[in-house]
Amino acid sequence: MSTEASTDERASILLVDDMEDNLIALEAVLGSLNEPLVRARSGEEAMKALLRQRFAVVLLDIRMPGMDGFETAANIKRLDQTKDVPIIFLTGTDSDAGYAFRGYATGAADYLTKPFDPWVLRAKVTVFLDLHRKNQQLERMLAHEQEQFDELARRLHAIETSMSADDPADMAELRRHIRHMEDLLRDMRRGRGL
């Protein structure tokens, strides 16, 4: 799938770092992906942004004043609305060796040290953007399938009602409902590749 998606498939990326230079660097590396980049200068700002909109991925600095990256990640994973958003931790090379373990234990999908290779970061983010789009596509397919099941249920109810009435509806109407249900089932099977 191309990195330029239609408007409804655009996947925002949340950049969380307290240092302006780091945010500028991330924007420079990820700008070519043509997806909305949203900045947050603290864990608190990141949580507010996550509650306002959906994100395909969060790039999260570990060392920040106030709510650090680990605490922010724990809060992200704690909420039903945000628990499935993948997190890539970013930290300096001078960080504690246990940071990577702690990052993964907190729910990180990946972990990179600064300075990071721009190609590697872009490739990793692209994977999460593609996964996000595929999840959105699956959600749309499931919603459409649910609509089809609801239509089948309505048709079955109409048939049951007309068959149990004292004055049953004309057989042509019943056959029309049944044909429509058969068409819906055929479409659903085709949609699933059966």
CYANA upper distance limits for C-alpha pairs under 8 A (distance plus 0.5 A):
  1 MET  CA    130 ASP  CA      7.93
  3 THR  CA     33 LEU  CA      6.49
  3 THR  CA     34 ASN  CA      7.54
  3 THR  CA    126 THR  CA      8.32
  4 GLU  CA     33 LEU  CA      7.92
  4 GLU  CA     34 ASN  CA      6.85
  4 GLU  CA     35 GLU  CA      8.31
  5 ALA  CA      9 GLU  CA      6.16
  5 ALA  CA     10 ARG  CA      6.37
  6 SER  CA     10 ARG  CA      6.96
  9 GLU  CA    133 ARG  CA      6.67
  9 GLU  CA    136 GLN  CA      8.00
 10 ARG  CA     35 GLU  CA      6.64
 10 ARG  CA     36 PRO  CA      7.89
 11 ALA  CA     35 GLU  CA      6.50
 11 ALA  CA     36 PRO  CA      7.32
 11 ALA  CA     54 ARG  CA      8.40
 11 ALA  CA     55 PHE  CA      6.69
 11 ALA  CA     56 ALA  CA      5.86
 11 ALA  CA    129 LEU  CA      6.85
 11 ALA  CA    132 HIS  CA      7.60
 11 ALA  CA    133 ARG  CA      7.91
 12 SER  CA     35 GLU  CA      6.41
 12 SER  CA     36 PRO  CA      5.20
 12 SER  CA     37 LEU  CA      6.39
 12 SER  CA     38 VAL  CA      7.50
 12 SER  CA     54 ARG  CA      7.59
 12 SER  CA     55 PHE  CA      5.36
 12 SER  CA     56 ALA  CA      6.30
 12 SER  CA     57 VAL  CA      7.97
 13 ILE  CA     35 GLU  CA      7.68
 13 ILE  CA     36 PRO  CA      6.75
 13 ILE  CA     37 LEU  CA      5.50
 13 ILE  CA     38 VAL  CA      6.61
 13 ILE  CA     55 PHE  CA      6.14
 13 ILE  CA     56 ALA  CA      6.40
 13 ILE  CA     57 VAL  CA      5.86
 13 ILE  CA     58 VAL  CA      6.50
 13 ILE  CA     59 LEU  CA      8.10
 14 LEU  CA     37 LEU  CA      6.60
 14 LEU  CA     38 VAL  CA      5.39
 14 LEU  CA     39 ARG  CA      6.55
 14 LEU  CA     40 ALA  CA      7.75
 14 LEU  CA     46 ALA  CA      8.06
 14 LEU  CA     55 PHE  CA      7.09
 14 LEU  CA     57 VAL  CA      6.97
 14 LEU  CA     58 VAL  CA      5.19
 14 LEU  CA     59 LEU  CA      6.64
 15 LEU  CA     23 LEU  CA      7.32
 15 LEU  CA     26 LEU  CA      7.97
 15 LEU  CA     37 LEU  CA      7.46
 15 LEU  CA     38 VAL  CA      6.49
 15 LEU  CA     39 ARG  CA      5.44
 15 LEU  CA     40 ALA  CA      6.59
 15 LEU  CA     58 VAL  CA      6.64
 15 LEU  CA     59 LEU  CA      5.52
 15 LEU  CA     60 LEU  CA      6.93
 16 VAL  CA     23 LEU  CA      8.09
 16 VAL  CA     39 ARG  CA      6.60
 16 VAL  CA     40 ALA  CA      5.24
 16 VAL  CA     41 ARG  CA      6.31
 16 VAL  CA     42 SER  CA      6.97
 16 VAL  CA     43 GLY  CA      7.72
 16 VAL  CA     46 ALA  CA      6.95
 16 VAL  CA     58 VAL  CA      7.88
 16 VAL  CA     59 LEU  CA      6.52
 16 VAL  CA     60 LEU  CA      5.36
 16 VAL  CA     61 ASP  CA      6.50
 17 ASP  CA     22 ASN  CA      7.25
 17 ASP  CA     23 LEU  CA      6.86
 17 ASP  CA     39 ARG  CA      8.46
 17 ASP  CA     40 ALA  CA      7.04
 17 ASP  CA     41 ARG  CA      5.68
 17 ASP  CA     42 SER  CA      6.90
 17 ASP  CA     60 LEU  CA      7.06
 17 ASP  CA     61 ASP  CA      5.70
 17 ASP  CA     64 MET  CA      7.54
 18 ASP  CA     40 ALA  CA      8.19
 18 ASP  CA     41 ARG  CA      4.93
 18 ASP  CA     42 SER  CA      6.29
 18 ASP  CA     61 ASP  CA      8.41
 18 ASP  CA     64 MET  CA      6.46
 18 ASP  CA     65 PRO  CA      8.22
 19 MET  CA     23 LEU  CA      7.09
 19 MET  CA     41 ARG  CA      7.80
 20 GLU  CA     24 ILE  CA      6.72
 21 ASP  CA     25 ALA  CA      6.69
 22 ASN  CA     26 LEU  CA      6.69
 23 LEU  CA     27 GLU  CA      6.65
 23 LEU  CA     39 ARG  CA      7.77
 24 ILE  CA     28 ALA  CA      6.66
 25 ALA  CA     29 VAL  CA      6.78
 26 LEU  CA     30 LEU  CA      6.50
 27 GLU  CA     31 GLY  CA      5.84
 27 GLU  CA     37 LEU  CA      7.59
 28 ALA  CA     32 SER  CA      8.30
 29 VAL  CA    118 PRO  CA      6.36
 29 VAL  CA    121 LEU  CA      8.48
 29 VAL  CA    122 ARG  CA      7.42
 30 LEU  CA     34 ASN  CA      8.35
 30 LEU  CA    122 ARG  CA      6.70
 31 GLY  CA     35 GLU  CA      7.75
 31 GLY  CA     37 LEU  CA      8.19
 33 LEU  CA    122 ARG  CA      8.44
 33 LEU  CA    126 THR  CA      8.31
 39 ARG  CA     46 ALA  CA      8.45
 40 ALA  CA     45 GLU  CA      5.75
 40 ALA  CA     46 ALA  CA      5.69
 40 ALA  CA     49 ALA  CA      8.13
 41 ARG  CA     45 GLU  CA      6.89
 41 ARG  CA     46 ALA  CA      8.00
 42 SER  CA     46 ALA  CA      6.73
 42 SER  CA     64 MET  CA      7.26
 42 SER  CA     65 PRO  CA      8.00
 42 SER  CA     66 GLY  CA      8.05
 42 SER  CA     67 MET  CA      7.52
 42 SER  CA     68 ASP  CA      8.37
 43 GLY  CA     47 MET  CA      6.76
 43 GLY  CA     64 MET  CA      8.27
 43 GLY  CA     66 GLY  CA      8.07
 43 GLY  CA     67 MET  CA      5.72
 43 GLY  CA     68 ASP  CA      6.92
 43 GLY  CA     69 GLY  CA      7.26
 43 GLY  CA     71 GLU  CA      8.39
 43 GLY  CA     72 THR  CA      5.74
 44 GLU  CA     48 LYS  CA      6.93
 44 GLU  CA     67 MET  CA      7.32
 44 GLU  CA     72 THR  CA      8.14
 45 GLU  CA     49 ALA  CA      6.72
 46 ALA  CA     50 LEU  CA      6.65
 46 ALA  CA     72 THR  CA      8.32
 47 MET  CA     51 LEU  CA      6.77
 47 MET  CA     72 THR  CA      7.92
 47 MET  CA     75 ASN  CA      8.33
 47 MET  CA     76 ILE  CA      7.62
 48 LYS  CA     52 ARG  CA      6.90
 49 ALA  CA     53 GLN  CA      6.91
 50 LEU  CA     54 ARG  CA      6.88
 50 LEU  CA     55 PHE  CA      7.57
 50 LEU  CA     82 THR  CA      7.33
 51 LEU  CA     81 GLN  CA      7.94
 51 LEU  CA     82 THR  CA      8.14
 55 PHE  CA     85 VAL  CA      7.26
 56 ALA  CA     85 VAL  CA      6.93
 56 ALA  CA     86 PRO  CA      7.69
 56 ALA  CA    128 PHE  CA      6.84
 56 ALA  CA    129 LEU  CA      6.16
 56 ALA  CA    132 HIS  CA      5.88
 57 VAL  CA     85 VAL  CA      6.37
 57 VAL  CA     86 PRO  CA      5.57
 57 VAL  CA     87 ILE  CA      6.43
 57 VAL  CA     88 ILE  CA      7.99
 57 VAL  CA    125 VAL  CA      7.68
 57 VAL  CA    128 PHE  CA      6.81
 57 VAL  CA    129 LEU  CA      7.75
 58 VAL  CA     85 VAL  CA      7.64
 58 VAL  CA     86 PRO  CA      6.80
 58 VAL  CA     87 ILE  CA      5.28
 58 VAL  CA     88 ILE  CA      6.66
 59 LEU  CA     87 ILE  CA      6.49
 59 LEU  CA     88 ILE  CA      5.39
 59 LEU  CA     89 PHE  CA      6.48
 59 LEU  CA     90 LEU  CA      7.26
 60 LEU  CA     69 GLY  CA      6.64
 60 LEU  CA     87 ILE  CA      7.26
 60 LEU  CA     88 ILE  CA      6.59
 60 LEU  CA     89 PHE  CA      5.35
 60 LEU  CA     90 LEU  CA      6.27
 61 ASP  CA     68 ASP  CA      8.39
 61 ASP  CA     69 GLY  CA      6.15
 61 ASP  CA     89 PHE  CA      6.35
 61 ASP  CA     90 LEU  CA      5.25
 61 ASP  CA     91 THR  CA      6.23
 62 ILE  CA     68 ASP  CA      6.27
 62 ILE  CA     69 GLY  CA      4.41
 62 ILE  CA     70 PHE  CA      6.79
 62 ILE  CA     89 PHE  CA      7.03
 62 ILE  CA     90 LEU  CA      6.85
 62 ILE  CA     91 THR  CA      6.22
 63 ARG  CA     68 ASP  CA      6.14
 63 ARG  CA     69 GLY  CA      6.77
 63 ARG  CA     91 THR  CA      7.56
 64 MET  CA     68 ASP  CA      5.28
 64 MET  CA     69 GLY  CA      7.21
 67 MET  CA     71 GLU  CA      6.36
 67 MET  CA     72 THR  CA      6.69
 68 ASP  CA     72 THR  CA      6.66
 69 GLY  CA     73 ALA  CA      6.49
 69 GLY  CA     89 PHE  CA      8.17
 70 PHE  CA     74 ALA  CA      6.67
 70 PHE  CA    102 ARG  CA      8.28
 70 PHE  CA    103 GLY  CA      7.16
 70 PHE  CA    106 THR  CA      7.10
 71 GLU  CA     75 ASN  CA      6.74
 72 THR  CA     76 ILE  CA      6.68
 73 ALA  CA     77 LYS  CA      6.66
 73 ALA  CA     87 ILE  CA      7.95
 73 ALA  CA    106 THR  CA      6.92
 73 ALA  CA    107 GLY  CA      7.52
 73 ALA  CA    108 ALA  CA      7.99
 74 ALA  CA     78 ARG  CA      6.58
 74 ALA  CA    106 THR  CA      6.41
 74 ALA  CA    107 GLY  CA      7.92
 75 ASN  CA     79 LEU  CA      7.17
 76 ILE  CA     82 THR  CA      6.00
 76 ILE  CA     83 LYS  CA      6.17
 76 ILE  CA     85 VAL  CA      8.34
 77 LYS  CA     82 THR  CA      6.85
 77 LYS  CA     83 LYS  CA      4.48
 77 LYS  CA     84 ASP  CA      7.62
 77 LYS  CA     85 VAL  CA      8.48
 77 LYS  CA    107 GLY  CA      7.44
 78 ARG  CA     82 THR  CA      8.23
 78 ARG  CA     83 LYS  CA      6.59
 79 LEU  CA     83 LYS  CA      6.01
 80 ASP  CA     84 ASP  CA      8.44
 86 PRO  CA    108 ALA  CA      7.20
 86 PRO  CA    109 ALA  CA      6.11
 86 PRO  CA    128 PHE  CA      7.94
 87 ILE  CA    107 GLY  CA      7.95
 87 ILE  CA    108 ALA  CA      5.39
 87 ILE  CA    109 ALA  CA      5.89
 87 ILE  CA    110 ASP  CA      7.20
 88 ILE  CA    108 ALA  CA      6.41
 88 ILE  CA    109 ALA  CA      6.31
 88 ILE  CA    110 ASP  CA      5.14
 88 ILE  CA    111 TYR  CA      5.90
 88 ILE  CA    112 LEU  CA      7.73
 89 PHE  CA    103 GLY  CA      7.40
 89 PHE  CA    108 ALA  CA      7.13
 89 PHE  CA    110 ASP  CA      6.81
 89 PHE  CA    111 TYR  CA      5.13
 89 PHE  CA    112 LEU  CA      6.64
 90 LEU  CA    111 TYR  CA      6.59
 90 LEU  CA    112 LEU  CA      5.52
 90 LEU  CA    113 THR  CA      6.09
 90 LEU  CA    114 LYS  CA      7.13
 91 THR  CA     95 SER  CA      7.37
 91 THR  CA    112 LEU  CA      7.12
 91 THR  CA    113 THR  CA      5.39
 91 THR  CA    114 LYS  CA      6.14
 92 GLY  CA    113 THR  CA      5.82
 92 GLY  CA    114 LYS  CA      5.14
 92 GLY  CA    115 PRO  CA      7.53
 93 THR  CA    113 THR  CA      5.96
 93 THR  CA    114 LYS  CA      6.35
 93 THR  CA    115 PRO  CA      7.98
 95 SER  CA     99 TYR  CA      7.35
 97 ALA  CA    101 PHE  CA      8.48
 98 GLY  CA    102 ARG  CA      6.59
 99 TYR  CA    103 GLY  CA      6.35
100 ALA  CA    104 TYR  CA      6.78
100 ALA  CA    111 TYR  CA      7.00
101 PHE  CA    105 ALA  CA      6.58
102 ARG  CA    106 THR  CA      6.58
103 GLY  CA    107 GLY  CA      7.13
103 GLY  CA    108 ALA  CA      6.05
103 GLY  CA    111 TYR  CA      7.71
104 TYR  CA    108 ALA  CA      5.18
104 TYR  CA    109 ALA  CA      7.34
104 TYR  CA    110 ASP  CA      7.76
104 TYR  CA    111 TYR  CA      8.25
112 LEU  CA    116 PHE  CA      7.08
116 PHE  CA    120 VAL  CA      8.05
116 PHE  CA    121 LEU  CA      7.46
117 ASP  CA    121 LEU  CA      6.80
118 PRO  CA    122 ARG  CA      6.54
119 TRP  CA    123 ALA  CA      6.54
120 VAL  CA    124 LYS  CA      6.66
121 LEU  CA    125 VAL  CA      6.64
122 ARG  CA    126 THR  CA      6.51
123 ALA  CA    127 VAL  CA      6.95
124 LYS  CA    128 PHE  CA      7.26
125 VAL  CA    129 LEU  CA      6.72
126 THR  CA    130 ASP  CA      6.65
127 VAL  CA    131 LEU  CA      6.75
128 PHE  CA    132 HIS  CA      6.54
129 LEU  CA    133 ARG  CA      6.78
130 ASP  CA    134 LYS  CA      6.69
131 LEU  CA    135 ASN  CA      6.62
132 HIS  CA    136 GLN  CA      6.75
133 ARG  CA    137 GLN  CA      6.66
134 LYS  CA    138 LEU  CA      6.62
135 ASN  CA    139 GLU  CA      6.63
136 GLN  CA    140 ARG  CA      6.78
137 GLN  CA    141 MET  CA      6.72
138 LEU  CA    142 LEU  CA      6.59
139 GLU  CA    143 ALA  CA      6.61
140 ARG  CA    144 HIS  CA      6.68
141 MET  CA    145 GLU  CA      6.62
142 LEU  CA    146 GLN  CA      6.58
143 ALA  CA    147 GLU  CA      6.82
144 HIS  CA    148 GLN  CA      6.89
145 GLU  CA    149 PHE  CA      6.80
145 GLU  CA    188 MET  CA      7.48
146 GLN  CA    150 ASP  CA      6.64
147 GLU  CA    151 GLU  CA      6.71
148 GLN  CA    152 LEU  CA      6.76
148 GLN  CA    184 LEU  CA      7.15
148 GLN  CA    188 MET  CA      8.17
149 PHE  CA    153 ALA  CA      6.71
150 ASP  CA    154 ARG  CA      6.75
151 GLU  CA    155 ARG  CA      6.71
152 LEU  CA    156 LEU  CA      6.62
152 LEU  CA    181 MET  CA      6.39
152 LEU  CA    184 LEU  CA      7.91
153 ALA  CA    157 HIS  CA      6.61
154 ARG  CA    158 ALA  CA      6.72
155 ARG  CA    159 ILE  CA      6.77
155 ARG  CA    177 HIS  CA      6.49
155 ARG  CA    178 ILE  CA      8.25
155 ARG  CA    181 MET  CA      7.54
156 LEU  CA    160 GLU  CA      6.63
156 LEU  CA    177 HIS  CA      8.42
157 HIS  CA    161 THR  CA      6.50
158 ALA  CA    162 SER  CA      6.62
159 ILE  CA    163 MET  CA      6.56
159 ILE  CA    174 LEU  CA      6.72
159 ILE  CA    177 HIS  CA      7.66
160 GLU  CA    164 SER  CA      6.59
161 THR  CA    165 ALA  CA      6.68
162 SER  CA    167 ASP  CA      8.35
162 SER  CA    168 PRO  CA      5.72
162 SER  CA    169 ALA  CA      6.06
163 MET  CA    168 PRO  CA      5.94
163 MET  CA    169 ALA  CA      7.80
164 SER  CA    168 PRO  CA      7.54
169 ALA  CA    173 GLU  CA      7.30
169 ALA  CA    174 LEU  CA      7.77
170 ASP  CA    174 LEU  CA      7.36
171 MET  CA    175 ARG  CA      6.63
172 ALA  CA    176 ARG  CA      6.66
173 GLU  CA    177 HIS  CA      6.91
174 LEU  CA    178 ILE  CA      6.80
175 ARG  CA    179 ARG  CA      6.57
176 ARG  CA    180 HIS  CA      6.67
177 HIS  CA    181 MET  CA      6.73
178 ILE  CA    182 GLU  CA      6.70
179 ARG  CA    183 ASP  CA      6.70
180 HIS  CA    184 LEU  CA      6.75
181 MET  CA    185 LEU  CA      6.69
182 GLU  CA    186 ARG  CA      6.64
183 ASP  CA    187 ASP  CA      6.68
184 LEU  CA    188 MET  CA      6.65
185 LEU  CA    189 ARG  CA      6.65
186 ARG  CA    190 ARG  CA      6.64
187 ASP  CA    191 GLY  CA      6.58
188 MET  CA    192 ARG  CA      6.89
189 ARG  CA    193 GLY  CA      6.64
189 ARG  CA    194 LEU  CA      5.55
190 ARG  CA    194 LEU  CA      6.33
